[in-house]
Amino acid sequence: MIRSLLVMVFALAGLSAGLAEEEERSKDLVTALSSDMVSIQSNFTGTEIVIFGQASHIRDNAGDEDDFQLAIVVEGPPQDITTRRKGRFLGVWVNREAERFQNVPSFYAVASTADIGEIAHRNVLDEYSIGLNHINLAVSGVSNVALSDRDDFRRAFVRLREETGLYSERETSIEFLTDTMFRTKIPLPANIPVGDYTVKSYLFNQGELVSETQQILAVAKIGFEQVTFELAQNYPLVYGVLAVILAIFTGWLAGVIFKKD
């Protein structure tokens, strides 16, 4: 009986120590957003969010064996996206092979204090999807692309997303305000999709993840744009009928206004 009580006491003590250690580690990194809501109106041309925070001792050990590094990842809601390759057929450029990527981030941006490859081992970067070369781009089960060409499609997919501003990798872009306080800016282009975005911050020490935080950023249309967006998404038939009626009415009104006597 006494032995069982001793075992229980030591187990509880170990659990308390583990929780205290986990709580202490969570204090190593604190982050916040300049705004947790991005509103899209008809005149929206893009914006940027500022991510700032504090990481204990991140600069105190810069350059030695205990060097700390930061990585901040912003991901948009997942989507299924198809990448196509064009080829000549009878002298005309047409779509040929296509690869469909499933549940990939509709938006992806990463900022870091160092080159991505220097922050942690490749397996760790793959696990947390840190860096454009480490995003999990799962393909559909049905594909007409040869296995030898799939890497080409992956690179083409990432390149096209970069060209539209939806994917970006900004190494060494985190600015320090003090020895431990930092901030970085993430640009959001005009063509960003709506939905809930996750902002994940990771603190590494010698390639090992020691702390992380996560916030939610909402991107939403407001006003008339929100009404038309929800109508088109949820009631496409009604949206189509209203669009036709509006086009007919606009044409009739223009004819009345510019009618010649």
N, C-alpha and C positions, 0 to 999 in steps of 0.2 A: 504494500500500500504506500509506504513512505517512498519507495523507489519510483513508483508511478507518479507520485506528486512531484518528485524532483525532476523527472523527465519532462513533465508538463511545464514546470517553472522554467527550465532551461529552454524549452521550445518557445514559450511565450517571450522570453528574453531575447532569443534570436530573432523572432518575428518583429519585435519592437525595434531592435537594432536595425533590421533590414528596412523597415518602414522609415525610420529616422534617416537612414543613409539615402534612401530614395527621395525623401523630402528635401534633404540637403542638396542632392544632385539637381533636383528640379529648380532650386534657387540659383544654380549656376547660369541660367539663361532666362531672361525675361524679355518679351517682345510685345509690340503693339502696332496698330495700324493708324495711319493718319485719318482714315475714314473706313468704316465697315460697310459702306453702301456707295455704289456707283450708279447714278441715274442716267439713262440714255434717252435723249429727246431727238427731235428731228434735226437739230443743229449740232448734234454731237460729232466732234471731230477727233475724239481721242482724249486721253488724260493720263495721269500717272498717279500711283499710290506711293506713299512713303512708309517704309517699314523701319522702325527704330526700336532700340532696346539696349539691354546691358548684359554683358557676359563677364562673369567674375574672372579676373586675372588673365584675360585673353591676350593682353599686350605685355604683361609683366615678364612672360617667359619667351617673348618673341625671339626666334633665332636659335634657341637651345633645344635640348632633347624633349622638353616638356611643352613644346609649341602647341598652341590651341588654334583651331581653324573653324570658320563659320561658313555655312552654306544655307541659303534661303531659296525655297522653291515655291512658286505660285502655279497652281494647276487649275484649269477650267473644268467644267463638267465633262464627263466622258462622252465620246461620240464614235459612231462607225463612219470611217472615211475611206473612200476609194481613190487610189492613185492609178492613173492610166498611162500607158506608153503609146505614143503615136508612131506609125510607120507608113511607108508609101505603098499604095495599092493602085495600079494603073495610073501612076503619075499624080495621085491625089493623097494627101495626108489624112489618114483615118486612125481611129482608136484601135489598138491591137490588144495586147495583154493588159490585164488589170489585176491589181492586188487590193483586197479589202482588209483594212486594219480595224480591229474591233476594240471598243472600249478604250480608245486612246484619248489623252487629254486634248480637249478642243483648244486650249491655250496652255502654254508652258513657258515659264521664264525661271531662270536660276541666276542668282548672284552669289559671289563667294569672296573670301578674303585671299585666296590663292588659286592657282591653276587647279581645275577639278581633279586631275589625276594625282595631285600631290596631297589631297585632303585625306584620302583613305584608300584601302585596297579596292580593286575593281569589283570584287564580290559584294563589298559593302555598298558601293555606289550603285550597283545593280539592284540590290535589295531595296534601297530607299529611292531609286529612280532619280539620282542626283547627276545632272548633266545630260546633254542631248544624246550622247553616245550610250547612255545607260537607261533610257526610257524603255519600258516593256511595250513593244509594238507587236501585239498578238495578231496573227492573220486568221482569216476565216478558214474553215475546213475545206471549202471548195475554192480552188484556184487553178488558173491555167498558166501560171508562171512557173518556169523551171526552177528547181532548187538552186541552181547555180546563179540565177538572176535575182533572187530575192533580196540579197544585200544591196543590189543596185536600186531596187524599188524602195527599200528602206531609206537609203541615202537621198533618193529623189523626193520622197515624202517629207523628210526633215528639211531639205533645202527649200522646197516649195512653201512650207509653213514659215520658214524664216523670212522668205521674200515678202510674204504678206504681213509680217510683223506678229504673227501668232505664236511663234517659237523664238526664243532668244536665250543666249548663254553669255552672261556678263561677268567674266572672271575678274577678280581683284577690283570689283566695283563697290565694295562695302567701305563706306567712309567712317572714320573714327572721330568722334567729337571730343572724347576724353580718352584716358587709358582703357576704359572699359565700356564706354557708351558708344554706340554705333548707329548708323542709318544707311539706307540704300533706297534708290528710286526704281520702281518697275513701271515702264511705259505700257499703257493699255491702248492699242490702236482702235480706230473707229469701227472696225469690223469684228470686234469681240462678241462672242455669243453670250446670251443672257444665261443666268443660273448662279449657283453657289460655287464659289472658288475657295480652294483651301490654300492657306499660306503656312508652310511648314518651315521651321527654322531648326537647324541642327548644329550642335557644338561638338567638335571632335578634339580629342587629345591623343596625339601619336597614332592617328588613324582609327581610334576607337570612339564610338559614339558615347558621349557622357551626359548629354542633355538634349532635349528637344521640346519645342512648343508648337502649337497649331491654333490658327484663327480661321474664321470664316468670313469671306468677302462676298457680298451679294451684288450682282450686276443685274439690273432690271430696267425695263422700259417703263416710262411713266406717261400719264396723260393719254392723249389720243393714240400714240404709238403703242401703248400697252393694250388698249382696247382692240385695235386692229390685229396685233400680234396674237392675242388670245383667241380672237375670232377665227383667224386663219389656221391656227393650230388645232383648235377644238371643234370648230364648226366650218370646215372648208366649203361645204355646199352653200351654206348661208352667206359666207364671205364672197364666193364666186357670184351668187345672184345679186348681192348688193353692189359688187364691183361693176357688173353689167348695167344695172339700173343707174348707177352714178355716171357711168360713161355715156349712156343714152341721154340722161338729163343734162349733162354738161354740153353735149353736142347740140341738143335742142336750144339750150340757153344761149350758146354762142351764135346759133343761127338767128335767133330773135334779136340779139344785140346788134349783129352786123348785117341784118337784113336790109337790102336796098329797096327803096320805094319804086 
